[in-house]
């Protein structure tokens, strides 16, 4: 909220002026605006709000992610891969093989069922290194430790989206807190922060990269008017390259953020130089080359660094593939100079990619990416039926249920779908660069699955990678709905009431769905009452 004008303060002190036969202007703002502006006129109150609001939202996010994080005390969904691989990775430098049916012993606290034999894994190692940090902090016997790293990253993502929202929306702490609140209380964001999967890391590093691109925009624009030449030093673009490289070091899908935003930066630079009145045909081309050299090599170097454990040890999968048969496997001709370690890494990555695109095994919770934002087929991460009279279940008729379902808060995701359509209109009609940035980010995280991989086995929870931009899209239209204190009292009052009502509905839905996001034991009837659609079961 902004401070009221001098006329507003005059009215507060002196009362409304007499019209003297002249029609009085329509009243603007609300009493709440004037009260709030008076409070923030005190510099101490302003600092308390600018810091206290985001801290309060972050504490809420932490509570929802850390409370009973160890439930259930067993591996859920694909934790069976990542938790165990993280443990061997931290001991060997690469992922070691586990004995068959190791989960039962592992759940009981026995993590000895692994060997130094290399295991083929489907994803790069960085996410598992991060998971291993939590495992070593608490000990491998603690299920809290399995999930601690993903929870911390989920909390940091809330902080990051607050900062990005403030940057996008004119430094508004209110809009930043609303963005953080929506991320803090959404079911998909909560679930993906409470299970040790890799996708939360993909989301976080991609968000770091997008934030760096946003900061680079301002950095670039302050330097373009100085000279008709490319901006050579782009530190925020360099940071974006590192972030996207880290994102790819968790999952290959991070490379799509690098590719899409590489193109975005070139196009945005072209538009910026054209607006500045420079010859875009020459300067824009030079800037495109500079931008490419700034962002792409550092991203690739960061990705390769994520494989350091595999590179500096000798036992990883395909670590010595070329050496096993140089005549057949080694590169020849113009590429013969490439060292074997790089050839081995390239070969392993081609195997990873081939495995990923050819994964067509059926799964009861696989979903069509076209409908991800509508949450038509959420992923059941864990479901444990508890008979009446056992484990504290007092529900006599149908027993109890313990569930972790990756179901987003419907009123966030459905609103996000509408916001996407609205952003398309805004970009076409008004050329708002913020709409372009958010749509680009959504496209980087979503469209590759729709266009390239819709036929393979994929799940709704992959959508966590672009959820922050859906939320920022919602906040974009919340800002429009709120307006400003300069708007008419009628319009401003309706805007504040509408936004408050929407946030109340979102918070109510979070309270309602919380038990099926967190593995809390409930009656079967309670769980069934949350399955609004048959496709949710």
C-alpha positions in Angstrom: 0.0 0.0 0.0 1.3 3.5 -0.9 1.0 6.6 1.2 -2.0 8.8 0.6 -1.7 12.2 -1.0 -1.5 15.5 0.8 -5.2 16.1 0.0 -6.0 12.8 1.8 -4.2 14.0 4.9 -5.9 17.4 4.7 -9.2 15.6 4.7 -8.2 13.6 7.7 -7.2 16.7 9.7 -9.7 19.3 8.5 -12.6 17.2 7.3 -14.1 17.3 3.8 -14.0 20.7 2.1 -17.2 22.5 1.1 -17.9 22.4 -2.6 -19.1 26.0 -3.0 -21.2 25.0 -5.9 -18.4 22.9 -7.6 -18.9 19.1 -7.9 -16.7 17.3 -5.4 -14.4 14.7 -6.9 -15.2 11.1 -6.3 -13.6 9.9 -3.0 -10.5 7.7 -3.3 -8.9 5.1 -1.1 -10.2 3.6 2.1 -9.9 4.2 5.8 -7.6 1.2 5.8 -5.3 2.8 3.3 -5.1 6.0 5.3 -4.5 4.1 8.6 -1.9 1.9 7.0 -0.1 4.9 5.4 0.0 6.6 8.8 1.6 3.6 10.4 4.2 3.2 7.7 5.1 6.9 7.9 7.2 5.9 10.9 10.5 4.5 9.5 10.7 1.9 12.3 7.3 0.6 11.5 8.3 0.5 7.8 11.3 -1.6 8.6 9.4 -3.9 10.8 6.8 -4.5 8.1 9.4 -5.0 5.3 11.3 -7.5 7.4 8.5 -8.9 9.7 6.0 -9.7 7.0 8.4 -12.0 5.0 9.8 -13.5 8.2 6.2 -14.4 9.3 5.4 -16.0 6.0 8.7 -17.9 6.1 8.0 -19.2 9.6 4.6 -20.5 8.4 6.3 -22.3 5.5 8.8 -23.8 7.9 6.1 -25.1 10.2 4.2 -26.7 7.4 7.3 -28.4 6.1 9.1 -29.4 9.2 6.2 -30.5 11.5 6.3 -34.3 11.9 8.7 -34.4 8.9 9.7 -38.0 9.8 6.2 -39.3 9.1 6.0 -42.0 7.9 9.0 -43.8 9.2 9.5 -45.6 5.9 10.6 -44.8 2.4 7.8 -43.4 0.2 7.4 -43.5 -3.5 10.8 -42.8 -5.3 12.6 -42.2 -2.0 13.6 -45.8 -2.4 16.0 -44.7 -5.0 17.1 -41.2 -4.0 17.5 -41.7 -0.2 19.6 -44.8 -0.6 21.6 -43.6 -3.6 22.4 -40.4 -1.7 23.9 -42.5 1.1 26.1 -44.6 -1.1 27.1 -41.5 -3.2 28.3 -39.8 -0.1 30.5 -42.8 0.8 31.7 -43.8 -2.6 31.6 -40.7 -4.7 29.1 -42.6 -7.0 25.9 -44.5 -6.5 26.5 -48.0 -5.3 24.2 -51.1 -5.6 21.9 -52.3 -2.9 20.9 -55.9 -2.1 17.5 -57.0 -3.3 14.6 -56.0 -1.1 16.7 -53.7 1.0 13.9 -51.3 1.9 12.6 -53.4 4.8 15.9 -53.4 6.6 16.6 -49.8 5.7 13.2 -48.7 7.2 14.2 -50.5 10.3 17.5 -48.6 10.6 19.8 -51.0 8.9 21.6 -49.2 6.1 24.4 -51.8 5.6 22.9 -53.5 2.5 25.0 -51.8 -0.1 28.3 -52.5 -1.9 30.9 -50.7 -3.9 29.4 -52.2 -7.1 28.3 -49.4 -9.4 24.5 -48.8 -9.9 23.0 -47.3 -13.1 20.9 -44.3 -12.0 18.5 -42.2 -14.1 19.5 -38.7 -13.0 22.7 -36.6 -12.4 24.1 -36.7 -8.9 23.7 -33.1 -7.5 20.2 -33.6 -5.9 21.4 -36.7 -4.2 24.5 -35.0 -2.8 22.1 -32.4 -1.3 19.9 -35.1 0.2 23.0 -36.7 1.7 23.7 -33.5 3.7 20.5 -34.1 5.8 21.3 -37.8 6.1 24.7 -37.1 7.7 23.4 -34.3 9.8 20.9 -36.5 11.7 22.2 -40.0 10.9 20.8 -42.4 8.3 18.5 -44.0 10.9 16.4 -40.8 11.1 13.6 -40.4 8.5 13.8 -36.7 9.3 17.3 -36.7 7.9 16.2 -38.3 4.7 13.9 -35.4 4.0 15.6 -32.5 5.8 17.4 -31.1 2.7 14.2 -31.0 0.6 12.4 -29.3 3.4 15.0 -26.6 3.8 15.1 -26.0 0.1 11.3 -25.7 0.1 11.5 -23.0 2.8 14.2 -21.1 0.9 12.1 -21.2 -2.2 9.4 -19.3 -0.3 12.0 -16.7 0.7 13.1 -16.5 -3.0 9.6 -16.0 -4.4 9.0 -13.2 -1.9 12.1 -11.4 -3.2 11.3 -12.0 -6.8 7.7 -10.8 -6.4 8.9 -7.6 -4.7 11.3 -7.0 -7.6 8.5 -7.7 -10.2 5.9 -5.5 -8.5 7.6 -2.3 -7.6 9.1 -3.3 -4.3 5.7 -4.1 -2.7 6.2 -6.0 0.5 2.5 -6.8 0.6 2.5 -8.5 -2.9 5.8 -10.2 -2.0 4.2 -11.6 1.2 1.1 -12.8 -0.8 3.3 -14.6 -3.3 5.2 -16.2 -0.4 2.0 -17.1 1.4 0.6 -18.9 -1.6 3.8 -20.9 -2.1 4.0 -21.6 1.7 0.5 -23.1 1.9 0.2 -24.9 -1.4 -0.2 -28.7 -1.1 2.2 -29.6 -4.0 4.9 -27.3 -2.6 4.4 -28.8 0.9 4.4 -32.4 -0.2 7.5 -32.0 -2.5 9.2 -30.4 0.5 8.3 -33.3 2.8 9.5 -36.2 0.6 13.1 -36.8 -0.6 12.6 -36.5 -4.3 14.6 -34.4 -6.7 12.0 -32.1 -8.2 12.1 -29.6 -5.4 15.7 -28.9 -6.2 14.9 -28.5 -9.9 12.3 -25.9 -8.9 14.6 -24.0 -6.6 17.7 -23.8 -8.9 15.4 -22.8 -11.8 13.9 -20.1 -9.6 17.4 -18.9 -8.7 18.2 -18.6 -12.4 15.0 -16.8 -13.3 15.6 -14.4 -10.4 19.1 -13.7 -11.8 17.7 -13.1 -15.2 15.3 -10.6 -13.7 18.1 -8.8 -11.9 20.2 -8.8 -15.1 17.4 -6.9 -16.9 17.8 -3.9 -14.6 21.6 -4.1 -14.7 21.5 -4.2 -18.5 19.0 -1.3 -18.9 21.1 1.1 -16.8 24.1 0.5 -19.1 22.6 0.4 -22.6 22.1 4.2 -22.9 25.8 4.8 -22.2 27.1 3.4 -25.5 26.0 1.9 -28.8 27.8 -1.3 -28.0 27.1 -4.6 -26.2 27.2 -4.8 -22.4 30.2 -7.1 -21.9 30.1 -7.6 -18.2 26.8 -9.2 -17.1 27.3 -10.7 -13.6 23.7 -11.6 -13.1 23.6 -13.4 -16.4 26.7 -15.3 -15.2 24.8 -16.2 -12.0 21.9 -17.4 -14.1 24.1 -19.7 -16.0 25.5 -21.2 -12.8 21.9 -21.6 -11.4 20.7 -23.3 -14.6 23.7 -25.5 -14.6 23.0 -26.6 -11.1 19.4 -27.2 -12.1 20.5 -29.6 -14.9 22.9 -31.2 -12.4 19.8 -32.4 -10.5 17.7 -33.5 -13.5 18.2 -33.2 -17.2 15.0 -31.1 -17.5 17.1 -28.2 -16.1 18.7 -27.9 -19.5 15.3 -26.7 -20.9 15.4 -23.7 -18.6 18.9 -22.9 -19.8 17.9 -23.2 -23.5 14.6 -21.3 -23.2 16.1 -18.5 -21.1 19.1 -18.3 -23.4 16.8 -17.5 -26.2 14.7 -15.2 -24.0 17.8 -13.1 -23.0 18.8 -12.7 -26.7 15.3 -11.5 -27.7 15.0 -9.3 -24.6 18.3 -7.7 -25.4 17.2 -7.1 -29.0 14.1 -5.3 -27.9 16.0 -3.3 -25.3 18.5 -2.0 -27.8 15.8 -1.2 -30.3 13.9 0.8 -27.7 17.1 2.7 -26.9 17.4 3.7 -30.5 20.5 1.8 -31.4 21.0 -0.2 -34.6 19.8 -3.6 -33.4 21.0 -5.3 -36.6 24.6 -4.9 -35.5 24.6 -4.2 -31.8 21.9 -6.8 -31.1 23.8 -9.5 -32.9 27.0 -8.6 -30.9 25.0 -8.7 -27.7 23.5 -12.0 -28.5 27.0 -13.5 -28.9 28.2 -11.9 -25.6 25.1 -13.2 -23.8 25.6 -16.8 -25.2 29.3 -16.8 -24.1 28.3 -15.5 -20.7 25.5 -17.9 -19.9 26.1 -21.2 -21.7 29.8 -22.2 -21.0 29.4 -21.5 -17.3 26.3 -23.5 -17.2 28.0 -26.5 -18.9 31.0 -26.2 -16.6 28.7 -26.1 -13.6 26.9 -29.2 -14.8 30.2 -31.1 -15.3 31.3 -30.0 -11.8 28.2 -31.7 -10.4 29.7 -35.0 -11.6 32.9 -34.5 -9.6 32.4 -37.5 -7.4 32.0 -39.7 -10.4 34.9 -38.1 -12.2 37.4 -38.3 -9.3 36.6 -41.9 -8.4 37.1 -45.0 -10.5 34.1 -47.2 -9.7 31.1 -45.3 -11.1 28.9 -46.7 -13.8 30.6 -46.5 -17.2 33.5 -44.5 -15.6 36.0 -46.4 -17.8 33.7 -47.4 -20.7 36.1 -46.1 -23.4 39.1 -47.8 -21.8 37.3 -51.2 -21.9 37.4 -51.1 -25.7 39.2 -48.1 -27.0 39.2 -49.3 -30.6 35.4 -49.5 -30.6 34.4 -46.9 -28.1 36.9 -44.1 -28.4 36.2 -41.0 -30.6 38.3 -40.7 -33.7 39.1 -38.0 -36.2 38.6 -34.4 -35.2 37.4 -35.4 -31.7 40.2 -37.8 -30.9 41.9 -35.2 -28.7 38.9 -35.2 -26.2 40.1 -36.9 -23.0 38.6 -40.2 -22.1 37.0 -38.9 -18.9 34.9 -36.5 -21.0 34.1 -39.2 -23.6 32.9 -41.5 -20.7 30.8 -38.7 -19.2 29.2 -38.0 -22.6 28.4 -41.7 -23.1 26.9 -42.0 -19.7 24.7 -39.0 -20.3 23.5 -40.4 -23.6 22.5 -43.5 -21.7 20.6 -41.4 -19.1 18.8 -39.5 -21.9 17.9 -42.6 -23.7 16.6 -44.2 -20.6 14.5 -41.1 -19.8 12.8 -40.7 -23.1 12.1 -44.4 -23.5 10.5 -44.9 -20.1 7.1 -46.2 -21.0 6.2 -48.5 -18.1 2.7 -48.0 -17.0 2.0 -46.6 -13.6 -1.4 -46.1 -11.9 -0.6 -42.4 -11.1 1.0 -41.4 -14.4 -0.7 -38.3 -15.9 -1.1 -36.3 -19.1 1.0 -33.1 -18.8 -1.8 -31.1 -20.6 -3.9 -31.3 -17.4 -1.2 -30.8 -14.8 -2.4 -27.3 -13.7 -5.9 -28.6 -13.2 -4.7 -31.3 -10.8 -6.8 -34.0 -12.4 -4.4 -36.8 -11.5 -2.3 -36.1 -8.4 0.3 -38.6 -7.4 -0.3 -40.8 -4.4 3.1 -40.9 -2.7 2.0 -43.0 0.2 -1.2 -44.7 1.4 -1.5 -47.0 4.4 -4.9 -48.4 5.4 -5.0 -49.0 9.2 -7.6 -51.5 10.5 -9.9 -50.4 13.4 -8.3 -50.9 16.7 -4.7 -50.9 15.5 -2.1 -48.1 15.8 -4.6 -45.9 17.6 -7.3 -46.1 15.0 -10.7 -45.7 16.7 -12.8 -45.5 13.5 -14.9 -48.7 13.9 -16.7 -48.9 10.5 -14.0 -48.5 7.8 -10.8 -48.1 9.8 -8.2 -45.4 9.2 -6.0 -44.0 6.4 -2.6 -42.5 6.4 -1.8 -40.7 3.1 0.6 -38.4 1.4 -1.0 -37.2 -1.8 0.7 -34.7 -4.1 -2.5 -32.7 -4.5 -2.0 -29.0 -4.9 -4.3 -26.6 -3.2 -7.1 -26.5 -5.8 -7.8 -22.8 -5.4 -4.2 -22.0 -6.1 -3.8 -24.3 -9.1 -7.1 -23.6 -10.7 -6.6 -19.8 -10.2 -3.1 -20.3 -11.7 -4.6 -21.8 -14.8 -6.8 -18.8 -15.3 -3.9 -16.5 -14.6 -1.9 -18.2 -17.4 -4.7 -17.4 -19.8 -4.8 -13.9 -18.5 -1.0 -13.5 -18.9 -1.3 -14.5 -22.6 -3.9 -11.8 -23.1 -1.8 -9.2 -21.3 1.3 -10.1 -23.3 -0.6 -9.8 -26.6 -2.7 -6.8 -25.8 -0.3 -4.7 -23.6 3.2 -6.1 -24.2 3.9 -6.3 -20.5 7.4 -7.7 -20.1 6.4 -9.2 -16.8 3.8 -11.4 -18.5 6.5 -12.4 -21.0 9.0 -13.4 -18.3 6.4 -15.5 -16.4 5.1 -17.2 -19.5 8.7 -18.0 -20.6 9.4 -19.6 -17.2 6.2 -21.7 -17.3 7.0 -22.8 -20.8 10.5 -23.9 -19.9 9.2 -26.1 -17.1 6.0 -27.4 -18.8 6.1 -27.4 -22.6 8.9 -29.9 -23.0 6.8 -32.5 -21.3 3.8 -31.6 -23.4 5.6 -31.5 -26.7 8.4 -34.1 -26.4 7.6 -36.5 -23.6 3.8 -36.8 -23.3 4.1 -40.5 -24.3 6.5 -41.6 -21.5 5.7 -42.3 -17.9 5.4 -38.9 -16.2 3.7 -37.5 -13.1 1.8 -34.4 -12.0 4.4 -33.6 -9.4 6.8 -32.6 -12.1 4.8 -29.4 -12.3 6.5 -28.1 -9.1 9.2 -26.9 -11.5 7.0 -24.1 -12.8 4.6 -23.6 -9.9 6.4 -20.4 -8.7 5.5 -18.7 -11.9 1.9 -19.7 -11.7 1.8 -18.2 -8.3 3.5 -15.0 -9.5 0.9 -14.9 -12.3 -1.9 -15.0 -9.7 -0.2 -12.2 -7.8 0.0 -10.2 -11.0 -3.8 -10.2 -11.2 -4.2 -9.7 -7.4 -2.2 -6.5 -7.9 -4.6 -5.5 -10.6 -7.6 -6.3 -8.4 -6.2 -4.4 -5.4 -5.5 -1.3 -7.4 -4.1 1.6 -5.4 -5.2 4.2 -2.8 -5.6 6.6 -5.8 -8.5 4.5 -7.1 -12.1 5.3 -6.2 -13.3 4.2 -2.7 -15.8 1.8 -4.3 -13.3 0.1 -6.6 -10.6 0.0 -3.9 -13.0 -1.5 -1.3 -14.2 -4.2 -3.7 -10.6 -5.1 -4.6 -9.4 -5.4 -1.1 -12.5 -7.5 -0.1 -12.2 -9.8 -3.1 -8.5 -10.5 -2.5 -9.1 -11.0 1.2 -11.9 -13.5 0.5 -9.7 -15.4 -2.0 -6.8 -15.7 0.5 -9.3 -16.8 3.2 -10.6 -19.6 0.9 -7.0 -20.7 0.1 -6.0 -20.8 3.8 -9.2 -22.7 4.6 -8.4 -25.3 1.9 -4.9 -25.7 3.2 -6.3 -26.4 6.7 -8.7 -28.9 5.2 -6.2 -30.8 3.1 -3.2 -30.7 5.4 -3.7 -34.2 6.8 -3.5 -35.9 3.4 -0.4 -33.9 2.6 1.5 -34.8 5.7 0.8 -38.5 6.4 -1.4 -37.8 9.5 -3.6 -40.7 10.3 -7.3 -40.0 9.9 -10.5 -42.0 9.6 -11.2 -43.5 6.1 -14.3 -41.3 5.9 -12.2 -38.2 6.5 -9.8 -39.2 3.7 -12.6 -40.1 1.3 -14.3 -36.7 1.9 -11.1 -35.1 0.4 -11.3 -37.0 -2.8 -13.5 -34.5 -4.7 -12.8 -36.1 -8.0 -12.7 -39.8 -8.9 -9.4 -39.3 -10.6 -7.9 -38.2 -7.3 -8.2 -41.7 -5.8 
